[in-house]
Amino acid sequence: MKIAYKKRKLNINLIFSFVWFIVFIGHIASAYFEKEPLGLLDYGWILISVMYLIGYAYQRQHQYLTLIDGTIEINIPFGKKMKLAEVKRIKKFAGDYILKTENKELVINTQIIDPPSLSALNTELEKLNVEWA
């Protein structure tokens, strides 16, 4: 089961990608009309734009969390993974869920989760026989 990002979070990354691309186009136009060569910093704007676009595509494809075969994984590069059977305690703090095992902690930011997905996550977490704080 995939736990989705809010659409607003995804759209913000897409908008930032377009904004940085427009800044890059502005620098190209400025350099063209002023007959100046583009500098290395000018190409940085397109790099930022592409990075936001890649981030958007990754988040849209993989979503925020994945619950598969009794494990929960945060889908970020080098993301954290935890077995649900090892969870001893779940703490709610400042809109986050903190899942704790004997030696690990996994923080889930509920502010960026789509509401239907959040209710599905709550259902799955309530199935666990653990202490809630």
N, C-alpha and C positions, 0 to 999 in steps of 0.2 A: 504494500500500500504506500502510495506517495502522499506526503503532506505538502500542499502547495503554498507558494508565496502568495501574498496579497497582490492583486493585479497592479495596484498603485506602486508597489515596490519595483515590480518589473518595468512598468512604464517609465518610472523615473530614470532608470538606467538607459532606456532607449532614448529618452528626451536628452539626457546628458550627452549621449553619443552624437546626436544630431547637432546639439549646440556646439560641441568641440569641432565638429566637421565644418560648421558654418564659420567658426573662428578661423579655421585653416583656410577656407576659401577666401575669407576677408584678407588674410595675410598674402595669399597668392595675388589677389587683385591689387592690393596696395603695392606689392613689389613690382607688378607688371606696369602700373601707371607711373610709378616713381623711377622706373628703369633700374631697380636695385636687384641684386641676386638674392635668392632665398637663403637664409642661414640655417644652421643645424637646428636651432631653437624653433624655427618656423615649422619644420617637419615634426617636431614634438607634438604639435596640436593634432595632427592626423594620427599619431601613435596613441594619444590619449583617447581620441574618438574610437579607434579600433579596439582598444582595451575595454572601453565601456560596452561596445557592441558585442564583443566576445563574452563579457560578463553577463549581459542580457541573455544571449543565446544559451549559455551554460545553465543559468538559473531557470530559464524557461523549459529546457530539456530535462534537467535532473530534479528540479523542484528543491524544497528546503530539506525535508526529511524523508527517509525511506525506512519502512518497517517490513522486514522480510525475514522469515524463518526464525523468529524470536530474537532478532537483533534490531537495534535502532541506529541509524547512521545519519549524521549531518553531511549533506552533499555539498561540501566545499573542497577545493583542492587540499589534500592531506587532512581530510575531515576525520572527526572522531566517530568511533563505533563502539557500541556497548551491547552486551547480551542482556535482554530484559529479565532473564531468570536470575541474574546476579544483582539486580537492583534491590537495595535494602530499604531505601528511603527516598521519597519524593518531597521536595520542598518548593513551595510557591513563594517567590520573592520578587517584588517589583515587576510583576507581569511576566516573569520567567519561571520555567520549571527547572529545578536542579535535581537531576537524577544522580543518586549516590550509590556506589558499591563500596566494597571494603577499601579499595585503594584508588578508585577513579571517580571523576565527576563529569557530568555532561549537562551543559546549560542549553536549554531550549528557549529561544526568544519567541514568545507567543504574540508579540506585537506585529510581527511580519508574516503571520500565518493567516491564510484565507479562512474566514469564519466556518464554512462547512468542513474544512479540513481540521480545524481546531476541535470541533465537536467529535470528529472521528478519532483524533489523537486522544482526547479526554476519555472516550469510550475504551480505547485500547489500554490506557494507563490505569483506568479504574479496574480493569480485569486483573491487574497484578495484585497480589496479596502482600502489600507493603504498607509501611507507616507513612502517612501524609502529614506534613507540617506546614 
